[in-house]
Amino acid sequence: MNQGAGKYIIFIGLIIIIVGIIVYFFNGSLKWFGRLPGDVNIKKENYSFHFPWVTMLVISVVVTLIINIIRRFL
């Protein structure tokens, strides 16, 4: 491995730690996450289906922005 790969591993670890701290301390205020407008939620008598596609889109945009910021400064 080279030093560049080591830097990316360190930053990924820091991001995981930050997300873990946010989820641990702000668990009650994150109940809206996964229930955004546009997320598909179907409930029938013996069947339920939940597909959070808007939530996944938001996560994708945020992760893309974070990666681009990291790449710009490294």
C-alpha positions in Angstrom: 0.0 0.0 0.0 1.1 3.5 -0.6 0.6 6.7 1.5 -2.4 7.9 -0.6 -4.4 4.8 0.2 -3.5 5.2 3.9 -4.9 8.8 3.8 -8.2 7.6 2.3 -8.5 4.9 4.9 -7.9 7.4 7.7 -10.5 9.8 6.3 -13.1 7.0 5.9 -12.5 6.0 9.5 -13.0 9.6 10.7 -16.2 9.9 8.7 -17.5 6.6 10.2 -16.6 7.9 13.7 -18.4 11.2 13.1 -21.5 9.5 11.8 -21.5 7.1 14.8 -21.3 10.1 17.2 -24.1 11.8 15.4 -26.3 8.7 15.5 -25.5 8.0 19.2 -26.1 11.5 20.5 -28.8 12.7 18.2 -30.9 9.5 17.8 -34.2 11.1 18.8 -33.8 14.0 16.3 -33.1 11.7 13.4 -36.4 9.9 13.3 -37.3 11.7 10.0 -34.4 10.1 8.3 -35.7 7.2 6.1 -39.2 8.8 6.1 -38.7 11.6 3.7 -41.4 12.7 1.2 -41.0 10.5 -1.8 -39.9 7.4 0.0 -42.1 4.5 -1.1 -44.0 2.8 1.8 -46.7 0.2 1.0 -48.6 -1.5 3.9 -51.2 -4.2 3.2 -52.9 -6.7 5.5 -50.1 -9.3 5.5 -47.4 -7.3 3.6 -45.3 -4.2 4.0 -42.7 -2.8 1.7 -40.5 0.2 2.3 -38.1 1.6 -0.3 -36.4 4.9 0.8 -35.2 6.1 -2.6 -35.3 9.8 -1.7 -33.2 9.1 1.4 -30.7 7.1 -0.6 -30.5 10.0 -3.1 -29.8 12.5 -0.3 -27.1 10.2 1.2 -25.5 9.8 -2.3 -25.4 13.6 -2.8 -23.8 14.2 0.7 -21.2 11.4 0.2 -20.3 12.7 -3.2 -19.8 16.2 -1.8 -17.7 14.9 1.0 -15.5 12.9 -1.4 -15.1 15.8 -3.7 -14.1 18.1 -0.9 -11.5 15.6 0.4 -10.1 15.1 -3.1 -9.8 18.8 -3.6 -7.7 19.3 -0.5 -5.5 16.2 -0.8 
